Amino acid sequence: MDSSELLPVGRRVAYWRGRRRLSQQVFADRLGKSKSWVDKIERGVRTLDKVSTLQHIAAVLRIDPGVLLGRDARSAEVTGWTADVARIRVALSRYDIPLARPAGSRPVPPAGQVARRVAHAWTTFQHASYPQVVALLPELLADAERAHAADPVAGRGPLVETYRVTASLLVKLAAPELAWLAVDRAMGTATDDSVLVAAAAVQLGQVLRASGEVRVAKSAMLAAAYRIAPPVIGCDVSPELSLCGTLLLQAALAAATHGDDAAVADLLDEADDLATFVGDGHDHHRTGFGPTAVAVARAATAVELGDAHGALARHEAVTRRDGWRWLPVEHRAAYLVDAARAHLHHADPAGAGRILVDADRIAPAEIRHRPAGRDVLARVTREPDAPPTLRQLAAALGMG
């Protein structure tokens, strides 16, 4: 038996870092994290509870992620999505337009029709109906690309939005490399249109963070935010303010992952100032931006920074806000998964279980199909006082 198998996860990271002869600073640089973040992980002060983070660490250390979890531990990744993601991969891999391949008997849809279909896909995504979005995307991608080729002006926006929702879904399904392809297409298509570029940059931030490129993410988000920021702030520019504010939130989340407390505070305060002009109850460019979205980001960044106590205090205030119920279901459920992680950091698995029950009630797919949700579910159900409903759910998902 390898001696590392007897160690906690953080100590396994330290063990393998030593085996690879990497200093904490060099290891942190390769991860895009701070040295203090690495030190907290190795000492067990911060918990490694994200599948994507474990995978990134394992990649840097050149080991299988299972080695960090222990050889008997089972990953909570969703293997059932492999075929579905493969269909989206095939759709993104086609180059029918530049290769002038015939479209067969299927007529080219008008750009307006594609715009309505992509709006439906976005609404379905925001209701956290991920299996339905998976079914919609392959055909929508092909039609949006053909509509854009037939009418580059009218088809540009729908095509960018199709790539955006595709990237958002793929991040949810823990396929950041493929999501990167989708968002790169979105950015390329949006070039020269500052609003479309800023909208696509929201997903770029998600993809960069999911890929562990947090410093690049922060820099790109700030550049995109300040490019779209209106010279004079007023209610008539709420859509642009929503994009600017959302990009600042993405930058704050990237800074939190890097362990930069000061930058997080500054960016959230800046976003909060913009949110007061936008208000709650809007969804400009599918951002859901407003004061409540900023409050949610404050709690989420506290989780990332390892401040479980602060995250839980903010959680109680967030869910009591009037704007909470106006956020998209997907946004609320994803946040609840983060809140459950905070309870686990605070050694309160029962509290984490209660929050997961709430998340499963409003958006079952966030727990049942999203790898990050399943990972937290697996951790909660290993505890002796886990809610029976969650134990039954884990058993039904083959995680028992």
Protein Blocks (a to p, Z undefined) as FASTA:
>chain_A
ZZklmpcfklmmmmmmmmnopafklmmmmnopafklmmmmmnomaccfbfklmmmmmmmn
opafklmnopkbccfbdfklmmmmmmmmmmmmpcfkmnopaebjadcddfklmmmmmmmm
mmmmmnopaklmmmmmmmmmmmmmmmmmmmmmlmmmmmmmmmmmmmmmmmmnopaklmmm
mmmmmmmmmgopaklmmmmmmmmmmmmmmnopamlmmmmmmmmmmmmpcfbdcfklmmmm
mmmmmmmmmmmmmmmmnopaklmmmmmmmmmmmmmmnoghiaehhlopafklmmmmmmmm
mmmnopaklmmmmmmmmmmpmklmmpcfklmmmmmmmmmmmmmmnopaklmmmmmmmmmm
mmmmlmmmmmklmmmmmmmmmpmkbcfklmmmmmmnopZZ
